[in-house]
Amino acid sequence: MAHDVLIVDDEADIRLMIAGVLEDEGYVCRGAANSEETLSALYARTPSVVLLDIWLENSAQDGLALLETIRATDPYIPVVMISGHGTIESAVRAIQNGAHDFIEKPFQSDRLVVCVDRAAETGVLRRENAELRLRAGQEAELLGQSQPVQHLRQNIDKVAPTGSRVLISGPPGAGKEVAARMLHHRSRRSGGPFVVLNCAVMHPDRLESELFGVAAGARDDEGAKPGTFERAHGGTLVLDEVADMPLETQGKIVRVLQDQRFTRVGGGRAMEADVRVIASSNRDLDQLMAEGSFRQDLYYRLNVVPLRVPPLRERREDIPLLVRHFMARAAESAGLPERRLDDDAMAALQAYDWPGNVRQLRNIIDWLLIMAPGDATDPVRADMLPPDIGAEAPAALRTNGDSEIMALPLREAREVFERQYLEAQMMRFGGNISRTAAFVGMERSALHRKLRSLGISTTAERE
């Protein structure tokens, strides 16, 4: 989307001339003649770039003082100083105080456009880098070839360019934020900011100030503070675990979504909210609405397009790919060689139910890289896995299974082994008969008969 440039100059013809040049290049321009108009414009909508004249007649603040105010309000806004004859030293001082660049009067159109282009790019990079530092290590793609993941990716590709609001459901750790990032990167707002606010970890008394910001003077110990709606202007705002938002705040979000405007806490000026809102929750919102703890009007505004991220137990066939990916990333981060997992360890991981989903798997791989016995050349075996995973692995994968089998006659021991082995393989492939048959080397119909003869249920199979 087009970048927004705020032109601050006390001469109207200069403002019009700059706006004409930049609008021909696709920019959206606004003007201000003094510090009061500048601050009003900043409160109304966060600009991509500010062009700021050093000398401002009939203004409470000159350009240098206004520069400090702008940087205190939002340090990510790049400010380009406009300098006339005899103000070069002041322009250099402004650079030292945080201005992005300066241009001299009279302007050369090419120089003006290049300077604003670079400033706009710098502003985007500043916000992206700040977000990356806050959320380092987050995945940006849903990995896997299972049917549920492929279906989810297809739906993301469909809805991402439309700009519609999306409600993402799924258990904790399954990858709801990853899905939100994919929606953003595939949207027309991909060049704008991506901001996540976790409503579950915010104290209710602080949530509104985090969402809407704080006006200057609203609190004795703080100046103006932009909120997440301002920081996400022109981009995407993710309301993570939206069910934990207080009812009063839910009502204010409804008004923002309806009016596309909001007011800072303690402020009186309405500000524009050009933001795509994506919400996520691991709770049953229908039940919460029935209990009166979640507003129906907010639900229907957020739930324009529903997406569901499946738990890891519904996509067990993706685990080997995820393990390799997390192992490579963990090894690179720790400066250690990668560890290979033996087949029995991989089968045990695929058989586990993963209550913590993909996040838990990633943590287990980090643990194995550091804590698994042996050196880097030794494969990780099933008996090296954490005890809670090993305890729930099928009996065929446990090291104590041999003693039970040795106490049985050959026919019964073979039947026990076959049952344990096939149960393990069925769990490994998520109940998929075709994939299990291919792996164990049996015809599909023969495997069906064998499973029935051993009393192994196939009611949950996925063909």
N, C-alpha and C positions, 0 to 999 in steps of 0.2 A: 504494500500500500504506500501512498505518497507520503514523503516526509513533510513535517510541519515546521516552518521557519517563522520565528518571531523577530521582526525587524524593529529595533528601538533606535529612533532618531528624531530629534526635535524638528527637522525639516520635512514637511509633508511630501515635497517633490522628490526628495531623496528616497523616502520610503516607497513611493510609487514606482520610481525608476528601478530600484532593487527588486521589488515584487514582480515587475514586468519581466525582468531578465530571468528570475528563478521560476516563475510560473510557466514560462515557455519551455523550461526543462522538466516540468512535471511536479514541481514543488507546490505545496499549499502554503500561502503566506498570510500572516497577520501583522498588524502594525501597532506601535505604541510610541507616544511622544514624550513620556516622562516616566519617572519611577513608579508612580501610583498606577498608571495604565499598564505598565509592565507587570507589576505584581498581580493586578487583576487578571491579566491574560495568562500568567503562570498558574494561578489558582483555577482558572476556567479549564485549561487543558495543558498538559505537559508538552512543550515543543520538542522537536528533534534537535533543533539548533537555534541559538539566539545570536543575532547580529546586533552588537551593542556599541553605540557611539560613545566615545569617551566624554565629550562635552555635551551636556544636556541642559539647555536653558529652561528656566521656569520649572525646575524639577527639584524635589526634596533631596534627591541623591544624584551625584554625577555617575558616570559610567563605572569608575573604579569602585565606588562604594556599592553600586548596584551589582557588580560582579560578585562581591563578597556575599551579598544577600542571596543571589541566585545559587551560588555554590553551597551555601548553608541550607537552602531549601531542597536542592537536589544536586548532589555532586556529579551525577552522571550526565547532566545536560552540557554539551560542549558550547562554549561561548567564544564567538569570533568578534574581536574588537574592531571598531571602525575608527581610523585615525586620520585626522587632517594635518595640514602643515603645522609643524611645531609641536606635535604631540607624539612623535615617534618614541621618545624616552618614556612617556607615560604608557605607550602601548607595550614596550618591552617590560616595564614593571608589571603590567597586567598579565603578560605571559608568565612571569615569575610567580604571580599570585594565583595561577591556575587557568588562565584563558587558553583556549586551544590554539589560536592564531590571531593575526591582525591583517587587515587590508587597508590600503591608503586611498584617500580621496585625491583626485577623481578616479573612479573605478574603471578597471578594464574588465569587460564582461566575462572573458574567458577565465581570468584570474579569480573573479568572484565565484563563478560556477565551480571551478576546481576546489577552491577553498571550502565552500559549503558542502560539496560532495564528500570531501575527506572528513570534515567535521561530523557529518551525519553518520558515516561509516564508523568513525571513532566512538560515537555515542552508542551505537548498536553493540560494538565489541565490548565496550566498558560494561554494559548491562549483562551481556552474555557471560563475560568473564566472572563478574560478581556472582551470577547465578551458578556457574560451574564450580566456583570455590565453595559456595554454600552446599551444593549437592554433588560433590565429587564422588565418582564411583557409580553413579546411576547409569543403568542401561538405557540405550536409545532405540533398541529394536527388540521385538519379540522373537526369540529364537525357538526353532522347532518346526517339524514337518507333520505333526499330528493333525488329524482332521479338525479338532477344536481350535487349534492355533491358526491353521490356514483359513478357517471360516472367520475368525476374529480379524485377521489381517485384511481379508477381502472387505469386510464391513468398514474397517477403518479407512481403507482406500476410497470407499464410496462416500462416506460422510465427511471426510477431512476437508475437501475443497468447498463444501457448501456453506460453512460458517455456522451451521446449526449447533445449538447447545446439545451436549451429550452427558448422559448419566452413566457412569461406569460402575458396575457392581462386581463383587468377587471377594474371596476371603483375604485376610491379611497376608502379605508377602507373595501374592500370586502374580503381581505385575501391573496393577492398575495405573500407577504413575508412568510406567513404560508405555502403556497404551495411550495415555494422555500426551506424552512427548511425541509419539508417532502421529497423533492427530495434528499437533502443532506443526511439526516439520513438513507434513504433507499439505498444509493449508496455505491460503494466500497470505497469512500472517506470519509465515515462517521467518521473515526478516525482522519481526518485532520481538519483544521480550516474552519469555515463558516464566511465569511466576507461580509457585506452589505455596499455599497456606494450609497447614495441617490444623484443622479445627479441633482435633482430639487433644492436642498437646497445649493449646492456648487456654489460658485462664479466661473464664467468661468476661471478667471485668476489662481485659485487655483486647478482646477480640475485635471490638468495633474500632478501636484506634489502629489496630493492625490492618483492618480492612480499608478504612476510610481516611486514615491519617489524622494528624492533630494540627489544628490551626495555631499560628503564632500567638503566644500569649495565653493560650488555653490552659497551660500548665506553667506554674512559676519556674520550674526547673528545666523547661524545654522550650526550644524555638519551634518553628514549623517543622512538621515531620510528614513526609509523603507516606501514604498507605499502599497496600498491595494493588488496589484499583488504579492508582496513579502510576505505579511502577510497571503495571501490565498494559498501560495505554498503548493501543495499536497492536497488541499481541494477545496472549492467552493467559487467563487466570484459572488455576485449578483449585477448587475448594475440596481438599482432601478430607475424607470422613465428615461429610457435610451433616450427617445425622447428629453429630455432637454439638452443633451450633445452637445457642439458646434461642428460644422462641421469639424474643424481642428482636434479636439480630436477624432472624429469618425474615421477619416482616420488613425490615429495612432493605434486605437483599431483594425482596420482591419488588419494592419500589424502584430500586436501582435498575433491575432488569426491565421494568416497565418503562421508566422515564429516561434511561440511559444517562442519568445524572446522579450525583451524590454530594454530600456536604461533609467537610472535615469535622471531626469532633471539636466542639467549641467554636466553630466557624459559622459564618452566615452566607458565604458565597457558594452557589451551586457550581460544581465542576462536571465536565463531560466525562463519560465513561465509555470510551470506544474499546470494548474488551469482549473477547469471546470467553464465555464462562463454561468450564467443564467441571462437573461435580463427580465425586466418587464416594462409595460407601461399602462397608462390609456387613451392614446390618439390613434387616428387613424393613424397608421404608413403608410398605403397606401396613405392617403391624404397628409401626410407630405412629402412622397417621390415625389408625383406629384407636390408639391409646391417647391421641391428642398431643403427642410430643413432637410431631413434625407437621408443618403446615401443608395442606393440600395444594394451595395456590403456588407455593414454592416448588413442590414436587412436579406439578404439571408444567411449570416454566422450565425446569431443569431437564425433565425427562422427555425432551423432544425426540432424541434418538437414544434408545437404551443399548448398551454394550455389556456383555458379561465376559469377564476374564476367568477361564476355568482353573480350578485347583490343580496342583501338580499330579495328584493321584488320577486325574482324568486324562492325563497326557504322559503316561509313564514312558512311552516310546521315545519321548524327547530327552529323557534323562542323560543318555550317553553324550549327546551333542552339548547339553548344558554343562555336564561334568568337564568335558574337554575345554569348553570356553572358559569356565570359571578357573580351572587349573592353570591355563595359560595366563590368564589375567593375574591370578594370585602370585604365580611364579615371577612374572615381570615386576609386580609391585614389590615383592619381598627380595628380589635379587637372588632367587634360588632356582635350581633346575626343576623342571616339571617332574611329577611322579605319575607313573602309569598305573591304572587300576586293573587288577586281574579280572577275569570273567566272572568269578564267583562274587567278588566285591561289587561289580557293576550290577549283577543280578540281584544282590541283596538291596542295593539302593533302589532298583526298580520295583522291588517287592514292598518296600516301606511305604507307609501311608502319607508321610510328609504333612503333619499338621501345620507346620510353618511355611510350607510351600517353597517357591523358588528361593526366597530369602534364606530359608533354613538350609537348603541344599548348598547355596553359595557359602554359607558359614561353615558347613561341614567340610567342604573342599579346602577352605582356608586352614581349617584345623588339621586335616590330613597332611597337607603340604608340610606343616611345621612339626606335627606331633607323631605321625605314623612311624613305627620302628623301621630300622634299616636305612640304607643310603639311597641316593637318587636312582641307582640302577635297579633296586629291588622293587618289584611291583607291589602295590597295596592289595592285600588279601582281605577276604571277608572278616577274618578274625581280628583284623586291625581296625575295623570300624568302631565308632563309639558304641558303648554297651547298649544304649537304648535302641539303636538301629539294629544291632546284632540280635537283640532279644526278640524282636518282632519279625526277623527274617524267617522264611520257611525252613522247616526242619532239615531239608536236604542241604541247606547252606551252612548249617551249624556244625562246628567241629565235634560236638558231643553226640552226633547222630549215630556214629559207627557202633558204639557200645550197645545201643538198643537193638540194632539190626543183628549184631553178633549173637544175641540171645534167642533168635528165632530160627525155625527151620527154613531151608532155602526158598520154598515156595512162598511162605509168608513174608520172608525178608525181601524177596523180589517185588512182591506186591506193595509192601511198605515203601520201598525205594521208588517204585514207579509212581505211586501216589504223591509222595513228597516232591519228586522231581518234576512231575507234570503240574502240580499245584504251583511250584516255584516259577515254572516257565509261563504258566497262564497269568500269574500275577505280574511277571516281568513285562509281558506284552499287553497288559491291561485287559485281559480277557479276549483278545483278538484271536479267534481260532485259526484263521488263515496264516497269520504271521507266526503263531506258535508252531503250527504244523510244518511250515517251511524251515523253521529253526531246528526242530527236533528231528527232521528228516522223515516225516510221515505224511501219507495222503490225508487230506482234510477229513474225508469220511471215516478213515480208519482212526484218526484221532478222536473224532466224535464218539465212536463206539468204545474206544479205550477209556475215555473220560466217564462214560455212562457206566461201564463195568466196574470202575474204581469208585464210583459214587461221588465224582467231582462235579459240582454244579456248573452249568454253562449258561445260566439264565441271564447273567449280566454281560455276556459276550458282546463284542462290537465287531461286526464283520467288515 
